[in-house]
Each structure stands twice: as structure tokens, then as C-alpha cells.
Amino acid sequence: MRRCDRWSIHRRLQELNIPAACPADGTLRVEVNHALALLLVRSAVFQFSLSRQESVDWLERCWQTRVVCLANS
């Protein structure tokens, strides 16, 4: 992953209040304390690891997916 993408991920994780560091050597270090934080980290990394077309295709699949809610049953 490109260094500039790691900085962008770092900035996004800060917005999400997830402890992260991106020192001068270019590494990205993240502190994950719960499952939700892990999912948010995965989502942030996923966002920067896809090409634009892959992101569009993924969103199209999401919009076409039917979700059945059983909460009111």
C-alpha cells in the first residue's frame, strides 16, 4: 500500500476515534480494542485498496443486495 494511502487511512481512523500512528518510517500502527474498531479499520483499509472501478462494482452489488429484516416479525 502506498505511503500516502497509509496517511489517509491514519487520518480516517483518527476521525473515527481509533488510536493509530503513522510514524516517519511510513508504517501504520493501529490499536484495536473491540470488534467494531476492527471492522472500521478493515473498512478504511478496504476503501483505499480498491481501484475506482472495483469500488463502483462493490457499491453496485451492495445496492442490489436484498436484506430481510426480522426485527418486526
C-alpha positions in Angstrom: 0.0 0.0 0.0 1.3 3.4 -0.9 2.6 5.7 1.9 0.1 8.5 1.0 -2.7 5.9 1.4 -1.5 4.9 4.8 -1.5 8.6 5.8 -5.1 8.9 4.5 -6.1 5.8 6.4 -4.5 7.2 9.6 -6.4 10.4 9.2 -9.7 8.5 8.7 -9.0 6.3 11.8 -8.4 9.5 13.8 -11.8 10.8 12.6 -13.3 7.5 13.9 -11.5 7.9 17.3 -9.4 4.8 16.7 -5.9 5.1 18.1 -3.4 4.9 15.3 0.1 6.2 14.5 1.8 6.7 11.2 5.5 7.5 12.1 8.1 8.9 9.7 9.1 5.5 8.5 5.7 5.1 6.8 4.3 2.3 8.8 0.7 2.4 10.0 0.1 1.1 13.6 -3.4 0.7 14.9 -4.7 -0.1 18.4 -7.9 -2.2 18.2 -9.7 -2.7 21.4 -13.1 -4.1 20.3 -14.8 -5.8 17.3 -16.4 -2.6 16.0 -13.0 -0.9 15.8 -11.6 -3.9 13.9 -14.5 -3.7 11.4 -13.9 0.1 10.9 -10.2 -0.5 10.4 -10.9 -3.1 7.8 -13.4 -0.8 6.1 -10.9 2.1 5.9 -8.1 -0.1 4.5 -10.6 -1.7 2.1 -11.6 1.7 0.8 -8.0 2.6 -0.1 -7.0 -0.8 -1.5 -9.5 -0.9 -4.4 -9.4 0.8 -7.7 -12.2 3.2 -8.6 -13.9 0.6 -10.8 -13.7 -2.1 -8.1 -15.3 0.4 -5.6 -18.1 1.1 -8.1 -18.7 -2.6 -8.7 -18.7 -3.3 -4.9 -21.3 -0.4 -4.3 -23.4 -1.7 -7.2 -23.5 -5.2 -5.6 -24.4 -3.6 -2.2 -27.3 -1.6 -3.7 -28.7 -4.7 -5.4 -28.5 -6.9 -2.3 -31.8 -7.5 -0.6 -31.8 -7.6 3.2 -34.6 -9.1 5.1 -35.4 -7.6 8.5 -36.9 -10.0 11.0 -37.0 -7.5 13.9 -40.7 -6.7 13.4 -41.7 -10.4 13.0 
